């Protein structure tokens, strides 16, 4: 069996997949390191050391390889090439049980990207005189080979990769995996695929991605293993290093336009201007296990916030909340309708939900001008436009969450959307808070909007609006000020810096979600 470098140079195997093999030299060095083929050329060895922080290349194949490479660096093609080589390089029937197939999974961000990679795989196999004879069947997601292997291109879902024996799993653009089932889909996916690789000798996990924020599986791999021998191989290189055909002038222009974004996309640097807004541990601490929705209680005033949508792209969401007698902010109900849907039907449904909580008013954003006001008015609901932007809503309500003074429903959509919120540092102004690439924040905006109305209602009465342990039943008689109570103070608002907000979150977590001592 020829190794992957020999296959790339052999006209009967993979050579025909390349127009100019010389432009793929940097990737060949990476593949030499991944497959333990040795690197003897001084120029190639210098490149290896530059991109890995290691002095000596691995002497045997690695179990995990992580390539952190900028845009247009050739990542998708290399993912397809690796998949085709590993699937077609041996007779897998000799190592399989009766009726088994060995899988090569290439997992992409979305269906469009998966389709591109599958097309690459098909073209690579069909262009090879030897490999084209192995193809027995091609379906929408799978390329079946007659040697017992299948190349399967999928989108990023940890549920779809369990129960298989895998020779290789390739995670393409894993820094941008998003899911409505988890706030950490890349980590959940790794937990699912690693056991599938254990039963196949010589199996390989390969992650290839442009970097993004300093979180997630790609960041953890870089932080823990870059420049450290003996573990997963981590390779980081700018786009122009991996693809010499790119224009340096064009990349320089992108850097001048957007230094932070372009440094990530073209220089393969993790973004320092983006961070998680709410830690996942904090969210889990506010979830009330088993609580899906609360019924209406007599004598309680409820507040609602809606994020309308026309039904073709974004979701239409609604959240309802109230303030308990102890001053806690309680999430009572959420509604989310994913597109496609009839906006008129959803307005009618949400209006019925609002009336069930005794509400004749809902606040919301400025979507589509007067359309939400007119349609909700038809159903007897007064739609009032919120003065705050979504970023302002998130920033204003953050202290309620960090103090532990809120209770959230046990709903995966609540977990995912709050967990996907990002803080972006903006020059000369307040931070921007919102969802990351491919994620959603429609429901998160509604929760923040409903919570902020609830907080302001407590402030206007001079009441405690967050803090304290969970309390059920009638409130206890107060016996003096408590260190777990934080009071709303009237007066000019002081804008906290991102560093102060991060310190508040860490301190609250360290204290078991209790706010700091009152400084009066």
C-alpha positions as CSV (number, residue, x, y, z in Angstrom):
1,X,0.0,0.0,0.0
2,X,1.4,3.4,-1.0
3,X,1.4,6.2,1.6
4,X,-0.6,9.4,1.0
5,X,2.4,11.3,-0.4
6,X,3.2,8.5,-2.9
7,X,-0.4,8.4,-3.8
8,X,-0.5,12.1,-4.5
9,X,2.4,11.7,-6.9
10,X,1.1,8.5,-8.6
11,X,-0.9,9.2,-11.9
12,X,-2.9,6.0,-11.3
13,X,-4.0,7.2,-7.8
14,X,-4.3,10.8,-6.7
15,X,-2.0,12.8,-9.0
16,X,-4.8,13.6,-11.5
17,X,-6.7,15.5,-8.7
18,X,-4.1,18.3,-8.7
19,X,-3.6,20.9,-11.4
20,X,-0.3,22.0,-9.9
21,X,1.0,19.7,-7.2
22,X,3.8,22.2,-6.4
23,X,1.3,24.6,-4.9
24,X,0.2,22.0,-2.4
25,X,3.7,21.5,-0.9
26,X,2.8,23.0,2.5
27,X,-0.2,20.6,2.8
28,X,2.1,17.7,1.8
29,X,4.4,18.6,4.8
30,X,1.4,18.6,7.1
31,X,0.3,15.2,5.8
32,X,3.8,13.9,6.2
33,X,3.6,14.9,9.9
34,X,0.1,13.5,10.4
35,X,0.9,10.1,8.8
36,X,4.4,9.9,10.4
37,X,6.3,9.8,7.1
38,X,9.3,11.8,8.2
39,X,10.4,15.2,6.9
40,X,13.9,15.4,5.5
41,X,14.0,18.4,3.3
42,X,15.4,21.4,5.2
43,X,12.9,23.8,3.8
44,X,10.0,21.5,4.7
45,X,11.4,20.9,8.2
46,X,11.6,24.6,8.7
47,X,7.9,25.0,7.7
48,X,6.9,22.1,10.1
49,X,8.7,23.9,13.0
50,X,7.1,27.2,12.1
51,X,3.6,25.8,11.9
52,X,3.7,23.4,14.9
53,X,6.2,24.9,17.4
54,X,7.8,21.4,17.5
55,X,11.4,20.6,16.7
56,X,11.0,17.1,15.4
57,X,8.1,15.6,13.4
58,X,6.2,12.6,14.7
59,X,7.9,9.3,13.9
60,X,4.6,7.4,13.6
61,X,1.1,8.3,12.6
62,X,-0.8,10.5,15.0
63,X,-4.3,9.6,16.3
64,X,-5.5,13.3,16.1
65,X,-4.4,16.1,13.8
66,X,-5.7,19.7,14.1
67,X,-5.0,22.1,11.2
68,X,-5.8,25.8,12.0
69,X,-5.6,27.5,8.7
70,X,-7.1,30.7,7.3
71,X,-9.7,31.1,4.6
72,X,-9.0,29.9,1.0
73,X,-6.1,27.8,2.3
74,X,-7.4,24.6,0.7
75,X,-9.0,23.0,3.7
76,X,-12.1,21.6,2.1
77,X,-10.1,20.0,-0.8
78,X,-7.6,18.4,1.7
79,X,-10.5,17.1,3.8
80,X,-11.9,15.4,0.7
81,X,-8.5,14.1,-0.4
82,X,-7.8,12.6,3.0
83,X,-11.2,11.0,3.1
84,X,-10.8,9.5,-0.4
85,X,-7.3,8.2,0.4
86,X,-8.2,6.6,3.7
87,X,-11.3,5.0,2.3
88,X,-9.7,3.6,-0.8
89,X,-6.2,2.8,0.3
90,X,-6.9,-0.7,1.7
91,X,-9.2,-3.7,1.5
92,X,-11.3,-3.0,4.6
93,X,-13.3,-6.3,4.1
94,X,-10.3,-8.1,5.7
95,X,-10.7,-6.3,9.0
96,X,-14.5,-6.1,9.2
97,X,-17.0,-8.6,10.6
98,X,-19.7,-10.0,8.4
99,X,-22.2,-7.3,7.3
100,X,-20.0,-4.4,8.6
101,X,-18.8,-1.4,6.8
102,X,-16.0,1.0,7.9
103,X,-17.0,4.7,7.7
104,X,-15.1,7.8,6.8
105,X,-17.1,10.7,8.1
106,X,-16.5,14.2,6.7
107,X,-18.6,16.5,8.9
108,X,-19.3,20.0,7.7
109,X,-20.9,23.1,9.1
110,X,-24.1,23.0,6.9
111,X,-25.6,21.2,3.9
112,X,-24.1,23.6,1.4
113,X,-20.6,23.0,2.6
114,X,-21.3,19.3,2.9
115,X,-22.4,19.2,-0.8
116,X,-19.2,21.0,-1.8
117,X,-17.0,18.5,0.0
118,X,-18.9,15.5,-1.4
119,X,-18.5,16.9,-4.9
120,X,-14.7,17.1,-4.2
121,X,-14.7,13.5,-3.0
122,X,-16.5,12.3,-6.1
123,X,-14.2,14.2,-8.5
124,X,-11.1,12.9,-6.8
125,X,-12.3,9.3,-6.9
126,X,-13.5,9.5,-10.5
127,X,-10.3,11.2,-11.7
128,X,-8.2,8.3,-10.4
129,X,-7.9,5.2,-12.7
130,X,-7.5,3.0,-9.6
131,X,-10.0,4.5,-7.2
132,X,-12.8,5.0,-9.7
133,X,-13.1,1.2,-9.9
134,X,-13.9,1.0,-6.2
135,X,-17.0,3.2,-6.4
136,X,-20.1,1.0,-6.3
137,X,-22.9,3.4,-5.4
138,X,-23.3,7.2,-4.9
139,X,-26.3,8.6,-2.9
140,X,-27.1,12.0,-1.6
141,X,-24.8,11.7,1.5
142,X,-22.7,8.5,0.8
143,X,-20.1,7.2,-1.6
144,X,-20.0,3.4,-1.2
145,X,-16.9,1.6,-2.2
146,X,-16.6,-2.2,-2.9
147,X,-13.7,-2.6,-0.5
148,X,-16.1,-2.3,2.5
149,X,-15.7,1.5,3.1
150,X,-18.1,4.3,2.8
151,X,-17.4,8.0,2.6
152,X,-20.3,9.8,4.3
153,X,-20.5,13.6,4.3
154,X,-22.8,15.0,7.0
155,X,-23.7,18.2,8.8
156,X,-22.6,18.7,12.4
157,X,-24.9,16.7,14.6
158,X,-23.6,14.5,17.4
159,X,-26.6,12.3,17.1
160,X,-25.9,11.2,13.6
161,X,-22.5,9.7,14.1
162,X,-23.1,7.2,16.9
163,X,-23.0,3.5,16.5
164,X,-20.5,3.3,13.6
165,X,-16.9,1.9,13.2
166,X,-14.8,4.7,11.7
167,X,-11.5,4.7,10.0
168,X,-11.4,8.4,9.9
169,X,-13.5,11.4,11.0
170,X,-12.7,14.8,9.5
171,X,-14.3,17.9,11.1
172,X,-14.3,20.6,8.5
173,X,-14.6,24.2,9.9
174,X,-15.3,22.8,13.4
175,X,-14.8,26.3,15.0
176,X,-18.1,27.3,13.3
177,X,-20.3,24.2,14.2
178,X,-23.7,25.3,15.5
179,X,-26.7,23.3,16.7
180,X,-30.1,24.0,18.2
181,X,-29.5,21.0,20.4
182,X,-26.3,22.1,22.2
183,X,-24.4,25.3,23.0
184,X,-21.2,23.2,22.5
185,X,-21.8,21.1,19.4
186,X,-18.2,20.6,18.5
187,X,-17.4,19.2,22.0
188,X,-20.5,17.0,21.9
189,X,-19.5,15.7,18.5
190,X,-16.0,14.8,19.6
191,X,-17.5,12.8,22.5
192,X,-19.6,10.9,20.0
193,X,-16.9,10.1,17.4
194,X,-13.9,9.3,19.5
195,X,-15.4,5.9,20.7
196,X,-16.2,5.1,17.0
197,X,-12.5,5.5,16.1
198,X,-11.3,3.1,18.9
199,X,-12.3,-0.1,17.2
200,X,-10.5,0.5,13.9
201,X,-6.7,0.1,13.9
202,X,-4.8,3.1,12.6
203,X,-7.9,5.4,12.7
204,X,-7.5,9.1,12.5
205,X,-9.4,12.2,13.8
206,X,-8.6,15.2,11.7
207,X,-10.0,18.7,12.4
208,X,-9.4,21.4,9.8
209,X,-10.8,24.9,10.5
210,X,-10.3,28.6,10.3
211,X,-10.1,29.8,14.0
212,X,-12.7,31.9,15.7
213,X,-13.1,32.8,19.3
214,X,-11.0,31.5,22.2
215,X,-13.4,28.8,23.2
216,X,-14.5,25.4,21.9
217,X,-12.7,22.3,20.8
218,X,-10.3,24.0,18.3
219,X,-9.1,26.5,20.9
220,X,-8.8,23.9,23.6
221,X,-6.6,21.7,21.2
222,X,-4.4,24.7,20.4
223,X,-4.1,25.8,24.0
224,X,-3.3,22.3,25.3
225,X,-1.3,20.7,22.6
226,X,0.4,23.3,20.3
227,X,4.1,23.0,20.5
228,X,3.9,19.9,22.7
229,X,5.3,16.6,21.5
230,X,3.7,13.2,22.1
231,X,0.0,14.2,21.8
232,X,-2.4,15.5,19.1
233,X,-0.5,17.3,16.3
234,X,-1.6,20.9,16.1
235,X,-0.7,22.9,13.0
236,X,-1.4,26.6,12.6
237,X,-0.6,28.6,9.4
238,X,-1.9,31.7,7.6
239,X,-3.8,31.3,4.3
240,X,-0.9,32.4,2.1
241,X,1.5,29.9,3.7
242,X,-0.8,27.0,2.7
243,X,-1.9,28.5,-0.6
244,X,0.8,30.4,-2.4
245,X,-1.5,31.4,-5.2
246,X,-3.3,33.9,-3.0
247,X,-2.6,37.5,-3.5
248,X,-0.7,39.1,-0.7
249,X,-2.0,42.5,-1.7
250,X,-5.6,41.3,-1.4
251,X,-5.0,39.9,2.1
252,X,-3.2,43.1,3.2
253,X,-6.3,45.1,2.0
254,X,-8.6,42.9,4.1
255,X,-6.3,43.4,7.1
256,X,-6.5,47.1,6.7
257,X,-10.3,47.1,6.5
258,X,-10.9,44.8,9.5
259,X,-7.7,44.0,11.5
260,X,-9.4,41.7,14.1
261,X,-11.6,39.8,11.7
262,X,-9.0,39.5,8.9
263,X,-6.3,38.4,11.3
264,X,-8.6,35.4,12.2
265,X,-9.7,34.6,8.7
266,X,-6.4,35.1,6.9
267,X,-3.6,34.9,9.5
268,X,-5.2,32.0,11.4
269,X,-5.2,33.9,14.7
270,X,-7.8,33.3,17.4
271,X,-10.0,36.4,17.9
272,X,-9.3,38.3,21.1
273,X,-12.2,40.7,20.6
274,X,-14.9,38.0,21.0
275,X,-15.7,36.1,24.1
276,X,-18.6,34.1,25.6
277,X,-21.1,36.5,27.2
278,X,-22.7,34.1,29.7
279,X,-20.6,31.1,31.0
280,X,-22.4,27.7,30.5
281,X,-21.9,26.9,34.2
282,X,-23.8,30.0,35.2
283,X,-26.7,29.1,32.8
284,X,-26.9,25.6,34.2
285,X,-27.0,27.0,37.7
286,X,-30.1,29.1,36.9
287,X,-32.0,26.2,35.2
288,X,-34.8,24.7,37.3
289,X,-34.6,21.0,36.5
290,X,-37.8,19.6,35.1
291,X,-39.6,22.9,34.9
292,X,-40.9,23.3,31.3
293,X,-43.5,26.0,31.9
294,X,-45.3,27.6,34.9
295,X,-49.0,28.2,35.1
296,X,-50.5,31.6,35.7
297,X,-50.8,32.6,39.3
298,X,-53.5,35.0,40.5
299,X,-52.3,38.3,41.8
300,X,-49.0,38.2,39.8
301,X,-48.2,40.8,37.2
302,X,-46.5,39.3,34.1
303,X,-44.3,40.8,31.4
304,X,-43.7,39.7,27.9
305,X,-41.3,40.4,25.0
306,X,-41.6,39.2,21.4
307,X,-39.1,39.0,18.5
308,X,-41.3,38.9,15.4
309,X,-40.3,37.4,12.1
310,X,-41.9,37.1,8.6
311,X,-41.6,33.4,8.6
312,X,-38.9,32.8,5.9
313,X,-35.5,33.2,7.6
314,X,-35.6,34.0,11.4
315,X,-37.6,32.5,14.2
316,X,-40.6,34.2,15.8
317,X,-40.1,34.0,19.6
318,X,-41.9,35.0,22.8
319,X,-41.0,35.0,26.5
320,X,-43.1,35.7,29.6
321,X,-41.7,36.4,33.0
322,X,-42.7,37.7,36.5
323,X,-41.1,38.9,39.7
324,X,-41.6,36.7,42.8
325,X,-42.5,38.2,46.2
326,X,-38.9,37.5,47.2
327,X,-37.6,39.7,44.3
328,X,-36.5,36.9,42.0
329,X,-37.0,37.1,38.2
330,X,-38.8,34.0,37.0
331,X,-39.1,32.8,33.4
332,X,-42.6,31.4,33.1
333,X,-43.1,30.5,29.4
334,X,-41.3,30.6,26.1
335,X,-42.5,30.1,22.5
336,X,-40.4,29.7,19.4
337,X,-41.5,29.0,15.9
338,X,-38.9,28.1,13.3
339,X,-39.4,29.0,9.7
340,X,-41.1,28.4,7.5
341,X,-44.4,29.5,9.1
342,X,-47.3,31.8,8.6
343,X,-46.6,35.0,10.5
344,X,-50.3,35.7,10.8
345,X,-50.9,32.2,12.4
346,X,-48.0,32.7,14.9
347,X,-49.3,36.1,15.9
348,X,-52.7,34.6,16.7
349,X,-51.1,31.8,18.7
350,X,-48.8,34.1,20.7
351,X,-51.7,36.4,21.4
352,X,-53.7,33.5,22.9
353,X,-50.7,32.6,25.0
354,X,-50.4,36.2,26.2
355,X,-54.1,36.4,27.2
356,X,-53.7,33.1,29.1
357,X,-51.3,35.0,31.4
358,X,-53.7,37.9,31.7
359,X,-51.6,40.1,29.4
360,X,-52.9,42.6,26.9
361,X,-49.5,44.2,26.1
362,X,-46.2,42.9,24.8
363,X,-43.0,44.7,24.0
364,X,-40.8,43.9,21.1
365,X,-38.2,45.1,18.6
366,X,-38.7,47.4,15.6
367,X,-39.1,44.6,13.1
368,X,-41.0,45.5,9.9
369,X,-42.1,48.9,11.0
370,X,-45.8,49.0,12.1
371,X,-46.6,45.4,11.0
372,X,-46.3,43.8,14.4
373,X,-48.4,46.5,16.1
374,X,-51.2,46.2,13.5
375,X,-51.3,42.4,13.6
376,X,-51.2,42.1,17.4
377,X,-53.9,44.8,17.7
378,X,-56.2,42.7,15.6
379,X,-56.0,40.1,18.4
380,X,-56.5,42.7,21.2
381,X,-52.8,42.9,22.1
382,X,-50.9,46.3,22.4
383,X,-47.5,45.8,20.8
384,X,-45.0,48.4,22.2
385,X,-41.7,49.0,20.5
386,X,-38.7,48.5,22.8
387,X,-36.3,51.5,23.1
388,X,-33.3,49.2,23.8
389,X,-31.3,47.4,21.2
390,X,-30.7,43.7,21.7
391,X,-27.2,44.4,22.9
392,X,-28.5,46.9,25.5
393,X,-31.1,44.4,26.7
394,X,-28.4,41.7,27.2
395,X,-26.0,44.1,29.0
396,X,-28.8,45.5,31.3
397,X,-30.0,42.1,32.4
398,X,-26.6,40.5,32.9
399,X,-26.4,41.5,36.6
400,X,-29.6,39.6,37.3
401,X,-28.1,36.4,35.9
402,X,-24.6,36.7,37.5
403,X,-26.1,37.3,40.9
404,X,-28.1,34.1,40.7
405,X,-31.4,36.1,41.1
406,X,-33.2,34.5,38.1
407,X,-34.8,31.1,37.4
408,X,-34.8,29.7,33.9
409,X,-36.9,27.0,32.3
410,X,-35.4,23.6,31.6
411,X,-35.5,24.0,27.9
412,X,-32.7,23.2,25.5
413,X,-33.5,26.3,23.4
414,X,-32.9,28.5,26.4
415,X,-29.6,26.8,27.1
416,X,-28.4,27.0,23.5
417,X,-29.3,30.5,22.7
418,X,-28.1,32.0,26.0
419,X,-24.9,29.9,25.7
420,X,-24.2,31.0,22.1
421,X,-24.3,34.7,23.0
422,X,-21.0,36.5,22.3
423,X,-19.4,39.8,23.4
424,X,-17.6,41.7,20.7
425,X,-15.4,44.5,21.7
426,X,-16.1,47.7,19.8
427,X,-13.8,50.6,19.5
428,X,-15.0,53.8,21.2
429,X,-18.3,52.4,22.5
430,X,-20.2,49.7,24.4
431,X,-19.7,46.1,23.6
432,X,-21.9,44.5,21.0
433,X,-23.7,41.3,22.3
434,X,-25.3,38.8,19.9
435,X,-25.1,35.4,18.4
436,X,-22.1,33.9,16.6
437,X,-21.9,32.7,13.0
438,X,-24.8,30.3,12.1
439,X,-26.4,30.6,15.6
440,X,-29.6,32.3,16.7
441,X,-30.6,34.7,19.5
442,X,-34.3,35.3,18.9
443,X,-35.4,33.6,22.1
444,X,-32.5,35.0,24.1
445,X,-33.5,38.5,23.1
446,X,-37.1,37.8,24.3
447,X,-35.9,36.4,27.7
448,X,-33.7,39.5,28.2
449,X,-36.5,41.8,27.2
450,X,-39.0,40.2,29.5
451,X,-36.5,40.1,32.4
452,X,-35.6,43.7,32.0
453,X,-39.2,44.8,32.2
454,X,-39.6,42.7,35.3
455,X,-36.5,44.2,36.9
456,X,-37.6,47.8,36.1
457,X,-41.0,47.1,37.7
458,X,-39.3,46.1,40.9
459,X,-37.0,49.1,40.8
460,X,-39.9,51.5,40.5
461,X,-41.3,50.2,43.7
462,X,-37.9,50.3,45.5
463,X,-38.0,46.5,45.9
464,X,-35.2,44.0,45.7
465,X,-35.0,42.8,42.2
466,X,-32.4,40.0,42.3
467,X,-30.3,38.0,44.6
468,X,-30.8,35.3,47.2
469,X,-31.3,31.5,47.2
470,X,-34.3,29.8,45.6
471,X,-37.3,30.2,47.8
472,X,-40.5,28.2,47.6
473,X,-43.7,29.0,49.5
474,X,-44.5,32.2,51.3
475,X,-41.6,34.6,51.9
476,X,-40.0,34.6,55.3
477,X,-40.2,37.7,57.5
478,X,-37.1,39.9,56.9
479,X,-34.7,40.2,59.8
480,X,-32.5,42.9,58.5
481,X,-30.4,43.5,55.4
482,X,-29.0,40.3,53.8
483,X,-25.6,40.0,52.1
484,X,-27.4,38.2,49.3
485,X,-29.7,41.1,48.5
486,X,-28.8,43.7,45.9
487,X,-30.9,46.8,45.7
488,X,-31.6,49.0,42.7
489,X,-30.1,52.4,43.2
490,X,-31.4,55.4,41.5
491,X,-29.0,57.9,40.0
492,X,-26.7,58.1,37.0
493,X,-25.9,54.8,35.5
494,X,-22.2,53.8,35.5
495,X,-21.1,51.8,32.4
496,X,-18.9,48.9,33.4
497,X,-16.0,47.9,31.2
498,X,-15.8,44.4,29.7
499,X,-13.0,43.6,32.2
500,X,-15.3,44.6,35.1
501,X,-18.2,42.5,33.8
502,X,-15.9,39.4,33.4
503,X,-14.6,39.9,36.9
504,X,-18.2,40.1,38.2
505,X,-19.1,36.8,36.5
506,X,-16.0,35.0,37.8
507,X,-16.6,36.3,41.3
508,X,-20.3,35.3,41.3
509,X,-19.4,31.8,40.2
510,X,-16.7,31.5,42.8
511,X,-19.2,32.6,45.5
512,X,-21.8,30.1,44.4
513,X,-23.7,32.9,42.4
514,X,-23.9,35.3,45.4
515,X,-23.4,39.0,44.7
516,X,-20.7,40.9,46.4
517,X,-21.1,42.6,49.7
518,X,-23.1,45.8,49.7
519,X,-20.6,48.7,49.7
520,X,-22.8,51.2,51.5
